[in-house]
Structures are given as C-alpha cells and as structure tokens.
Amino acid sequence: MALRSTQTGFGPVTKGFHWVMAILIVLMFAIGWYMDLLPLGLEKLAWISRHKSIGILILFLAIMRIIWRISEQTPMPVSRNRWEIAVAKLSHLALYGVLIVMPLTGWLMSSAANFSVSVFGLFTLPDMVAPDPALFETLRTVHWALSWGIVGLVGLHVAAALKHHVINRDVTLRRMLPVVKGK
C-alpha cells in the first residue's frame, strides 16, 4: 500500500493528517467554549490544561504535516479556473499559518500569565516570555481573533469542498475522504 499521494489522489498519511487535525480543531473549539463558561476552579483549570496540551499537539502535527506536504507531490487540481486554484493555495497557506501561530500565541499567553504549559502531564514546555500582564491581555485578544480566523478558513474550506462535490460534481471531496482510495 502506497503511503504517498499521487497525481490523482491523496495518500493515507495525508488523509490521516487532514482528518486527525480536523477532529482536534473541532475538539479545541468545544473545549475552549466550554472552559470559558466554567467558573474559576479546579474543573476549569483541568480543561485549560487539556486545551493547552491539545494545542501543542496541533502545533506538532501542523509542523509534521507541512514537512510531509513539502516532501511529496500534491494531486493535480481538479479545477481549471486559475482563480479557484489561487484561492485554494492561499487559503491552505493561511490555514497552515494559523495552525502554527494559534498554539504559539496560547503558549506565549500562558508564559505571560506565569503559567507553565504541561503537555498531557508528560513534560513541561519552557516559558517563552517573562510574566507580563499587559502582554497576556494582548495575546489573549490575538488568540481570540485567530480562533475566528480559523472558523472562517475552515468554513471556506468546507464550503469549497461541498461546492466541488454538489455543484461541480467532481472528485475534489471524494479523494480526501478516508475510505476512498486513490482517485
């Protein structure tokens, strides 16, 4: 079984990265919204810790996914419209960027608040900055804004996939589904 993508379809590693990260992103938003509703206490702190751990996991997977993406070919675009290809490339680049920057702002925010980032209790990341309440507030705003950036980019990504599937009736969506091989 070939692990790499071909000119006509995505390989299982690429599909795995795609769907694991999609699930983790949805999970992050659910945890983020839930923990914001909780009063300050042990339960909230436990959910914040989970949120941080999953954020660092997303950062790691995003870096690995970018390395994997650079190391293999990408299937040929189904669309022949140059603007669609350009928008797809730009939106993918923006999504990769925000999946790197978002966890980094969370890590910076924790450091500025003088809270360590423990990753699933296995190890603790070093602080990136000294405690700074003003920086913490700025980073919290940036982190919040980036979360809505992710919502917009993921919404665009899903809408484009559905447009290709329902309106264009092409293989764009099907070739990223985990159960579809090759084409």
C-alpha positions in Angstrom: 0.0 0.0 0.0 1.5 3.3 -1.1 1.6 5.9 1.7 2.3 8.9 -0.5 -0.1 11.0 -2.6 -0.2 10.6 -6.4 -1.1 13.0 -9.2 -4.7 11.8 -8.9 -5.2 11.2 -5.2 -4.1 11.8 -1.7 -2.2 9.1 0.2 -3.3 7.7 3.6 -0.7 9.7 5.5 -2.0 13.0 4.1 -5.6 11.9 4.7 -4.7 10.9 8.2 -3.1 14.3 9.0 -6.2 16.0 7.5 -8.8 14.2 9.5 -7.0 13.9 12.8 -6.3 17.6 12.7 -9.9 18.3 11.7 -11.1 16.4 14.7 -8.6 18.1 17.0 -9.6 21.5 15.8 -13.3 20.8 16.5 -12.4 19.4 19.9 -10.3 22.5 20.7 -13.2 24.8 20.0 -15.6 22.7 22.0 -13.1 22.7 25.0 -12.4 26.4 24.5 -16.0 27.4 24.6 -16.8 25.0 27.5 -13.9 26.1 29.7 -14.8 29.8 29.2 -18.2 29.1 30.7 -16.8 27.5 33.8 -16.2 29.5 37.0 -12.6 29.7 38.1 -11.8 26.5 40.0 -10.2 23.0 39.6 -12.5 21.9 36.8 -11.8 25.0 34.7 -8.0 24.6 35.3 -8.2 20.9 34.2 -10.0 21.9 31.0 -7.5 24.7 30.4 -4.7 22.1 30.8 -6.3 19.8 28.3 -6.8 22.7 25.9 -3.1 23.6 26.1 -2.0 20.0 25.6 -4.2 19.6 22.5 -2.9 22.9 21.2 0.7 21.8 21.5 -0.3 18.5 19.8 -1.9 20.5 16.9 1.3 22.6 16.7 3.4 19.5 16.4 1.0 17.8 13.9 0.9 21.0 11.8 4.7 21.2 11.6 4.8 17.5 10.7 2.0 17.9 8.1 3.9 20.8 6.5 7.1 18.8 6.3 5.1 15.9 4.8 3.4 18.2 2.4 6.7 19.6 1.2 8.2 16.2 0.8 5.6 14.7 -1.5 3.7 15.6 -4.6 0.2 17.0 -4.4 -2.6 15.7 -6.7 -3.3 17.9 -9.7 -6.1 20.4 -9.1 -9.5 19.3 -10.4 -10.5 22.8 -11.2 -9.1 24.5 -14.3 -10.1 28.0 -13.0 -6.9 29.9 -12.1 -8.7 32.0 -9.5 -10.0 28.8 -7.7 -6.5 27.3 -7.7 -5.0 30.5 -6.4 -7.7 30.9 -3.7 -7.2 27.2 -2.7 -3.5 27.7 -2.4 -3.8 30.9 -0.5 -6.4 29.5 1.9 -4.4 26.4 2.6 -1.3 28.5 3.3 -3.4 30.7 5.6 -4.8 27.7 7.4 -1.3 26.2 7.9 -0.1 29.5 9.2 -2.9 29.9 11.7 -2.4 26.3 12.9 1.1 27.3 13.8 0.5 30.8 15.1 -2.6 29.9 17.2 -0.9 27.4 19.5 2.2 29.7 19.7 0.0 32.6 20.9 -1.5 30.2 23.5 1.9 29.2 24.7 3.1 32.8 24.8 -0.1 33.8 26.6 0.4 31.1 29.3 4.0 32.3 29.7 2.9 35.9 30.0 0.4 34.8 32.7 3.2 33.0 34.5 1.5 29.6 34.0 3.5 26.7 32.6 2.4 24.6 29.7 2.3 21.0 30.7 1.7 18.6 27.7 -0.6 15.8 28.9 1.4 15.7 32.1 4.4 14.2 30.2 6.6 17.2 30.1 6.5 21.0 30.6 7.5 23.5 28.0 9.8 26.3 28.8 8.3 29.8 29.2 8.7 31.8 26.1 8.4 35.2 27.8 8.6 36.6 31.3 5.4 37.2 33.2 3.7 40.4 31.8 0.0 41.1 32.4 -0.2 43.6 29.6 1.3 41.2 27.1 -1.0 38.5 28.4 -4.1 40.7 27.6 -2.8 41.5 24.1 -2.1 37.8 23.4 -5.5 36.8 24.7 -7.1 39.2 22.2 -4.8 37.9 19.4 -5.6 34.3 20.3 -9.4 35.0 20.3 -9.1 36.8 16.9 -7.1 33.9 15.4 -9.8 31.5 16.6 -12.3 33.3 14.5 -9.8 33.3 11.6 -9.7 29.5 11.9 -13.5 29.4 11.9 -13.6 31.5 8.7 -10.8 29.5 7.0 -12.4 26.1 7.9 -15.8 27.4 6.8 -14.3 28.4 3.4 -12.5 25.1 3.2 -15.7 23.1 3.9 -17.8 25.3 1.6 -15.3 24.8 -1.3 -15.3 21.1 -0.8 -19.1 21.0 -0.8 -19.3 23.2 -3.9 -17.0 20.9 -5.7 -19.0 17.9 -4.6 -22.5 19.2 -5.1 -22.3 21.8 -7.8 -19.2 20.8 -9.9 -19.8 17.0 -9.2 -16.0 16.4 -9.3 -13.7 14.2 -7.2 -12.2 17.0 -5.0 -14.0 16.0 -1.8 -14.1 12.2 -2.5 -10.3 12.0 -2.9 -9.8 13.3 0.6 -12.3 11.0 2.3 -10.6 8.4 4.4 -12.4 5.5 2.8 -11.8 6.4 -0.9 -8.6 5.0 -2.4 -6.5 6.9 -5.0 -8.8 8.8 -7.3 
